[in-house]
Amino acid sequence: MPLIPEEPQIHESAQGPRATPASGRIAPTPRPVPGPRPAAPSRPGRPGPVRPTPPVQRTPRDVAATLGPSAPAVPAAPVSVSAPAGPQVQLIPASAEGALDAAEEAVDLLLESGRAPGEVLVVTTGEQHPWAAHELSFGEASYWAQHDTGDDVFYADAAALERTAVRPVVVVAVNGGPDAVVATALPKARARAGALLIVCGTPQQVNSVLAAGI
């Protein structure tokens, strides 16, 4: 039986490129149009000059409202300053035996309220404060050197008030001593108190000496 040559099979791929339906066609991505690029936002800490913000234009009406109505200049009247009447005086009632303890409590309150230690002077009319007695055992030179430094609370005897300097606060412990010593020490302590004088003693004795009605 004669062989019949097979007809060449035509595959679909041989028909050429197929046209994609319009509904399924993918549109090509448009190429960017060349042009000026937007400025990149500045980063925190990025070096470079910072453009100042343009000032807001203010109308004459705004300026007038800010400055307020003009007024003729009036010379300031002289202010009369009266001389200070002296330091404030406070009395802490205490016996001669408890005056030193009351003075120590007063010093603690002063320091807790914000007073610097160098602003406080403590004066005793009777027995010396233990700190003063201890420091004087090393000699008067080192003792008074601490007074001149002025960076800590200083304790002095009433007999040495002439040598002490003015401090904002003076605390007097009337812990004994003759009446003549107390009568001399309180006015001197008041003269050396820049702002406040605290007296720890009996009200009768203190009032009779200061005559301040405290």
C-alpha positions in Angstrom: 0.0 0.0 0.0 1.5 3.2 -1.0 2.4 5.6 1.8 0.7 8.8 1.8 2.9 11.5 3.0 1.6 13.1 6.1 0.4 16.6 5.8 2.6 18.9 7.7 1.1 19.9 10.9 0.9 23.6 11.5 1.3 24.5 15.1 -0.3 27.5 16.5 3.1 28.8 17.5 4.0 29.0 13.8 1.2 31.4 13.1 3.3 34.3 14.4 2.8 36.5 17.5 -0.6 36.4 18.9 -2.4 39.6 19.5 -3.4 40.0 23.0 -7.0 41.0 23.4 -7.4 44.6 24.3 -9.1 43.7 27.5 -6.0 41.8 28.8 -3.3 44.0 27.3 -0.9 45.4 29.8 -0.2 49.1 29.2 3.5 50.0 29.2 4.8 51.9 32.2 5.2 55.5 31.3 8.7 56.8 31.5 9.3 59.7 33.9 9.4 63.1 32.3 12.7 64.8 33.0 12.3 68.0 35.1 13.4 69.6 38.4 13.6 67.2 41.3 11.9 68.2 44.6 14.2 69.2 47.4 14.9 66.4 49.9 13.6 67.0 53.4 16.3 68.0 55.9 17.2 65.4 58.5 17.7 66.2 62.1 21.3 67.2 62.7 22.0 67.5 59.0 24.7 70.1 58.4 23.8 73.0 56.3 22.4 76.5 56.7 18.8 76.7 57.9 16.7 79.1 56.0 15.2 81.7 58.3 11.5 82.0 58.4 10.4 85.2 56.6 9.1 87.8 59.1 5.4 88.3 59.3 4.4 91.6 57.8 2.6 93.6 60.4 0.2 96.3 59.6 0.4 99.7 61.2 -2.7 98.9 63.2 -1.0 95.8 64.7 2.0 97.8 65.6 -0.1 100.5 67.3 -1.9 97.8 69.2 1.3 96.3 70.4 3.0 99.5 71.5 -0.1 101.0 73.0 -1.1 104.6 72.9 1.7 107.1 73.1 2.0 109.2 76.2 4.2 112.1 77.1 7.3 111.2 79.0 6.9 112.0 82.7 10.1 112.2 84.9 10.2 109.7 87.7 9.5 111.1 91.1 12.3 110.7 93.6 11.8 107.8 96.0 12.7 108.4 99.6 14.4 105.5 101.3 14.2 105.5 105.0 17.1 104.3 107.1 16.7 100.7 108.4 15.2 100.4 111.9 17.6 97.6 112.7 17.4 93.8 112.7 14.3 91.9 113.5 14.4 90.6 117.1 13.0 87.3 118.2 12.9 85.9 121.7 13.0 82.2 122.5 12.0 81.7 126.2 14.5 79.6 127.9 16.1 79.3 131.3 19.8 79.9 131.8 20.4 76.1 131.9 18.4 75.5 128.7 19.5 78.6 126.7 22.4 76.9 125.0 20.2 74.0 123.8 17.6 76.5 122.6 20.3 78.3 120.6 21.5 75.1 119.0 17.9 74.3 117.9 17.6 77.8 116.5 20.8 77.3 114.5 19.5 74.0 113.1 16.3 75.6 112.0 18.2 78.5 110.4 20.3 76.1 108.4 17.4 73.9 107.4 15.5 77.0 106.2 18.4 77.8 103.8 20.7 80.0 105.7 24.4 79.5 105.0 26.5 78.5 108.0 28.7 81.5 107.5 25.8 83.8 108.0 25.3 82.8 111.7 27.1 84.0 114.8 26.3 82.4 118.2 27.1 84.4 121.4 27.1 83.1 124.9 26.9 85.2 128.0 27.9 82.6 130.5 29.9 79.4 130.0 31.6 79.2 126.6 30.2 77.0 123.9 32.0 73.6 123.7 33.1 74.3 120.2 34.7 77.6 121.1 36.4 76.1 124.1 37.7 73.3 121.9 39.0 75.6 119.2 40.6 78.0 121.6 42.6 75.1 123.0 44.6 75.2 119.8 45.3 78.9 120.2 43.5 82.1 119.4 45.2 82.5 116.0 43.6 79.5 114.5 40.3 80.2 116.4 40.0 83.7 114.9 41.2 82.5 111.5 38.0 80.5 111.2 36.0 83.6 112.1 37.8 85.6 109.3 37.2 82.8 106.8 33.4 83.1 107.4 32.4 79.8 105.9 30.9 78.2 109.1 28.9 79.0 112.2 31.1 80.9 114.6 30.7 80.7 118.4 32.0 83.5 120.5 31.9 84.6 124.1 30.2 87.9 125.0 33.5 89.4 126.0 34.8 88.9 122.5 31.9 90.7 120.7 34.1 93.7 120.0 36.2 91.6 117.7 33.4 89.8 115.8 32.2 91.1 112.4 28.6 91.7 111.3 26.7 88.7 110.2 23.1 88.4 108.9 21.9 86.4 111.9 23.2 86.6 115.5 21.9 84.1 118.1 22.5 85.0 121.8 22.3 82.3 124.4 21.7 84.0 127.8 23.2 81.0 129.7 24.2 82.9 132.8 26.7 85.5 133.6 26.4 88.7 135.6 23.5 91.1 134.7 26.1 93.7 133.6 27.5 91.3 131.0 24.1 90.5 129.6 23.2 94.2 129.6 26.3 94.9 127.5 26.2 91.9 125.3 22.7 92.2 123.9 23.1 95.8 122.5 26.4 94.8 120.9 24.9 91.6 119.4 22.0 93.6 118.0 24.5 96.0 116.4 26.2 93.0 114.7 23.0 91.4 113.4 22.4 92.4 109.8 18.9 91.0 109.5 17.9 88.9 112.5 18.7 88.8 116.3 17.5 85.7 118.2 17.8 85.8 122.0 17.4 82.7 124.0 16.7 83.7 127.6 14.1 84.8 130.1 11.7 87.4 128.7 11.9 89.6 131.8 15.7 89.9 131.6 15.7 90.4 127.8 13.0 93.0 127.8 14.6 95.0 130.6 17.9 95.1 128.6 16.6 95.7 125.1 13.5 97.6 126.0 12.0 96.4 122.7 8.8 95.0 124.0 9.5 91.5 122.9 
